[in-house]
Amino acid sequence: MFELRPHHVGLSVPDLEASRRWYSEMLGFEPEKELFIEQIPARVAFLRRGAFRLELFEVVGAQALPEERRQPHTDLRTHGTKHLAFAVPDVDQAVEALRARGVRVLLHQRIGGEPMAFICDNAGILLELVQAASFGE
């Protein structure tokens, strides 16, 4: 088999500047590069934290994220990508810090004894927080 490692995930957002600011201020991502893709057309920004990148797309006239895609349980009723998960050393501590910054926490519970949480970004996109130790990290 060939080498394979995560590189980036692409997210369509309604306001590139607002999302870039949110991911920077709330999750510590830093700007890496920006470009414009004429064929779409879309403004694009790459953000980076460590070896992982987010690719944010702003497309004029794009449809808003439907309400059912903004909730972990109802989003599962639509095929496709469901959420982006980040491993953190301590989920409870991360949730407390994010709540203090005004981040909307949708779920914060234990499943099989392991803490997890779902939050949403400024555009309503689902993000999961998992305890790194739960996955041998």
BAVO-563452 format. One record per residue (C-alpha): chain; x, y, z; residue in three letters. Coordinates in nm, 2 decimals. Layout:
// BAVO-563452
  ch      px      py      pz   aa
   A       X       Y       Z  ALA
...
***
This chain:
// BAVO-563452
  ch      px      py      pz   aa
   A    0.00    0.00    0.00  MET
   A    0.11    0.36   -0.04  PHE
   A    0.16    0.62    0.23  GLU
   A   -0.15    0.82    0.33  LEU
   A   -0.20    1.10    0.58  ARG
   A   -0.46    1.37    0.64  PRO
   A   -0.38    1.70    0.46  HIS
   A   -0.69    1.92    0.47  HIS
   A   -1.07    1.94    0.47  VAL
   A   -1.27    2.19    0.26  GLY
   A   -1.56    2.39    0.40  LEU
   A   -1.80    2.61    0.21  SER
   A   -1.87    2.92    0.43  VAL
   A   -2.09    3.23    0.37  PRO
   A   -1.83    3.48    0.49  ASP
   A   -1.46    3.40    0.43  LEU
   A   -1.32    3.67    0.66  GLU
   A   -1.56    3.58    0.95  ALA
   A   -1.47    3.21    0.92  SER
   A   -1.10    3.28    0.89  ARG
   A   -1.12    3.49    1.21  ARG
   A   -1.33    3.23    1.40  TRP
   A   -1.10    2.94    1.32  TYR
   A   -0.80    3.15    1.42  SER
   A   -0.95    3.29    1.74  GLU
   A   -1.13    2.98    1.86  MET
   A   -0.91    2.70    1.74  LEU
   A   -0.57    2.85    1.68  GLY
   A   -0.55    2.81    1.30  PHE
   A   -0.32    3.05    1.11  GLU
   A   -0.35    3.18    0.76  PRO
   A   -0.14    3.00    0.51  GLU
   A   -0.25    3.12    0.16  LYS
   A   -0.54    3.27   -0.03  GLU
   A   -0.64    3.23   -0.39  LEU
   A   -0.93    3.28   -0.63  PHE
   A   -1.06    2.99   -0.84  ILE
   A   -1.22    3.14   -1.15  GLU
   A   -1.38    2.82   -1.27  GLN
   A   -1.61    2.81   -0.97  ILE
   A   -1.58    3.12   -0.90  PRO
   A   -1.47    3.11   -0.54  ALA
   A   -1.25    3.30   -0.29  ARG
   A   -1.04    3.04   -0.11  VAL
   A   -0.83    3.06    0.21  ALA
   A   -0.61    2.79    0.35  PHE
   A   -0.56    2.79    0.73  LEU
   A   -0.31    2.57    0.91  ARG
   A   -0.25    2.43    1.25  ARG
   A    0.04    2.19    1.27  GLY
   A    0.03    1.96    0.98  ALA
   A   -0.34    2.00    0.92  PHE
   A   -0.51    2.25    0.70  ARG
   A   -0.86    2.38    0.65  LEU
   A   -0.96    2.51    0.30  GLU
   A   -1.24    2.76    0.33  LEU
   A   -1.45    2.84    0.02  PHE
   A   -1.67    3.15   -0.02  GLU
   A   -1.90    3.12   -0.33  VAL
   A   -2.14    3.40   -0.40  VAL
   A   -2.50    3.27   -0.41  GLY
   A   -2.42    2.94   -0.24  ALA
   A   -2.71    2.78   -0.05  GLN
   A   -2.71    2.81    0.33  ALA
   A   -2.65    2.51    0.55  LEU
   A   -3.00    2.36    0.62  PRO
   A   -3.10    2.34    0.98  GLU
   A   -3.10    1.96    0.99  GLU
   A   -2.73    1.96    0.89  ARG
   A   -2.65    2.18    1.20  ARG
   A   -2.74    1.91    1.45  GLN
   A   -2.54    1.59    1.51  PRO
   A   -2.83    1.35    1.52  HIS
   A   -3.04    1.48    1.24  THR
   A   -2.73    1.54    1.01  ASP
   A   -2.68    1.16    1.01  LEU
   A   -3.00    1.13    0.81  ARG
   A   -2.83    1.29    0.51  THR
   A   -2.55    1.09    0.33  HIS
   A   -2.22    1.25    0.29  GLY
   A   -1.95    1.40    0.51  THR
   A   -2.09    1.45    0.87  LYS
   A   -1.84    1.65    1.07  HIS
   A   -1.48    1.73    1.13  LEU
   A   -1.33    1.59    1.45  ALA
   A   -1.04    1.73    1.65  PHE
   A   -0.86    1.53    1.92  ALA
   A   -0.79    1.74    2.23  VAL
   A   -0.61    1.64    2.55  PRO
   A   -0.92    1.72    2.77  ASP
   A   -1.26    1.75    2.62  VAL
   A   -1.42    1.90    2.93  ASP
   A   -1.15    2.16    2.96  GLN
   A   -1.18    2.25    2.59  ALA
   A   -1.56    2.28    2.61  VAL
   A   -1.53    2.51    2.91  GLU
   A   -1.27    2.73    2.73  ALA
   A   -1.48    2.75    2.41  LEU
   A   -1.80    2.82    2.60  ARG
   A   -1.62    3.11    2.77  ALA
   A   -1.54    3.25    2.42  ARG
   A   -1.91    3.22    2.32  GLY
   A   -1.88    2.91    2.11  VAL
   A   -2.21    2.72    2.08  ARG
   A   -2.19    2.37    2.23  VAL
   A   -2.45    2.14    2.10  LEU
   A   -2.36    1.82    2.29  LEU
   A   -2.12    1.75    2.57  HIS
   A   -2.15    1.40    2.71  GLN
   A   -1.98    1.07    2.77  ARG
   A   -2.03    0.78    2.53  ILE
   A   -1.89    0.45    2.66  GLY
   A   -1.73    0.64    2.94  GLY
   A   -1.54    0.87    2.71  GLU
   A   -1.60    1.24    2.69  PRO
   A   -1.70    1.40    2.36  MET
   A   -1.86    1.72    2.24  ALA
   A   -2.01    1.87    1.93  PHE
   A   -1.97    2.24    1.87  ILE
   A   -2.05    2.45    1.56  CYS
   A   -1.84    2.71    1.40  ASP
   A   -1.97    3.06    1.31  ASN
   A   -2.13    2.92    1.00  ALA
   A   -2.31    2.63    1.18  GLY
   A   -2.07    2.36    1.05  ILE
   A   -2.05    2.07    1.30  LEU
   A   -1.72    2.01    1.47  LEU
   A   -1.65    1.72    1.71  GLU
   A   -1.41    1.72    2.00  LEU
   A   -1.27    1.38    2.11  VAL
   A   -1.04    1.29    2.40  GLN
   A   -0.70    1.22    2.24  ALA
   A   -0.61    0.95    2.49  ALA
   A   -0.93    0.76    2.39  SER
   A   -0.78    0.70    2.05  PHE
   A   -0.43    0.61    2.17  GLY
   A   -0.28    0.95    2.10  GLU
***
